[in-house]
């Protein structure tokens, strides 16, 4: 190998967030300041671009283009869920060597931490001088070693507002459409589902039940809680995380996963749909199943101001870490105060992050309903930006 490596590459990986391109801009902007003589490459579709040598020049992007990119949903470079295999290592290292790349920044979540560790290890094994930094992002908020993850605050704000609105709609419609089950993302952690309660100001307000992967759903108890809310308030709303399980395992018929991705994540038939059908039969009334899907992570008109700022912060901190000689690190967010909200950056080894999941602690949820406790409001409130609206009815 032997090529002088002072150039920079950045990639985006995994599921997108509303602020993922803010981190991308920050990495490029910070690189131009800290490494003014370096070329900056964007790897198209994550590690796939490094493997196939599909890179794009990011130094030539104009300020006006960056302004548009920073408010564009999805990953501007394209993302991937490909797992790095042994056969991919040499082509990837060859691309880095060919372009004189000595610093690599990976914007992503849990699986990207694993990829970061593998690339760093491969570089060391080959004798390559390579600084590798993981820039965190995930709407699931399931990265360990950090207070929270960029991307979560904006998606949490969307879920909170959607639940507030859905509750008002169900209350308005009465017997015509009184019950709603909203299914949200989150994979193996219930952080997004928990955010649905951030706009709840009274017992009547939605949601009335939150289903999270951390707590198996007792179907009889679920029906009873929803029935009680319907009887008392004339409507009921439940928010269910996509990977919820029942006390006996998968909710609904035991079937093979619809899909298992490269990282071994299994995707089953919707638990929300099963609970919707069960409620409809048990209560003999119409129950709506709402599945916002990728809208949760792409609705840019709902971006949290603090989330956007922190997405920029972690990108700039990644550059500072690399310039200071760090490698094999993930940038973390370290909270020092809730009121006023103060959060700075830190660093942790990617080895302590890869293949681990940060779950919702017991202190954040109410037994039975899983509705948020005051501790959760204090934790998540600052992350969603401006205060949520107050609604009024006749």
Secondary structure as UniProt FT lines:
FT   STRAND          7..12
FT   TURN            18..19
FT   HELIX           20..34
FT   TURN            36..37
FT   STRAND          40..43
FT   TURN            44..46
FT   HELIX           47..52
FT   STRAND          55..57
FT   TURN            59..60
FT   HELIX           63..69
FT   TURN            70..71
FT   TURN            76..77
FT   HELIX           86..98
FT   TURN            99..100
FT   STRAND          101..108
FT   HELIX           110..126
FT   STRAND          131..136
FT   TURN            139..140
FT   TURN            144..145
FT   TURN            150..151
FT   HELIX           152..173
FT   HELIX           174..176
FT   STRAND          179..184
FT   TURN            187..188
FT   HELIX           191..195
FT   TURN            196..199
FT   STRAND          209..211
FT   TURN            213..214
FT   HELIX           219..233
FT   STRAND          236..241
FT   TURN            242..243
FT   STRAND          245..246
FT   TURN            247..248
FT   STRAND          249..250
FT   STRAND          259..260
FT   TURN            262..263
FT   STRAND          266..267
FT   HELIX           271..283
FT   STRAND          287..290
FT   HELIX           293..297
FT   HELIX           300..302
FT   HELIX           305..323
FT   TURN            324..325
FT   STRAND          329..338
FT   TURN            339..340
FT   STRAND          341..349
FT   HELIX           350..352
FT   TURN            353..355
FT   HELIX           362..364
FT   TURN            367..369
FT   HELIX           374..381
FT   HELIX           382..384
//
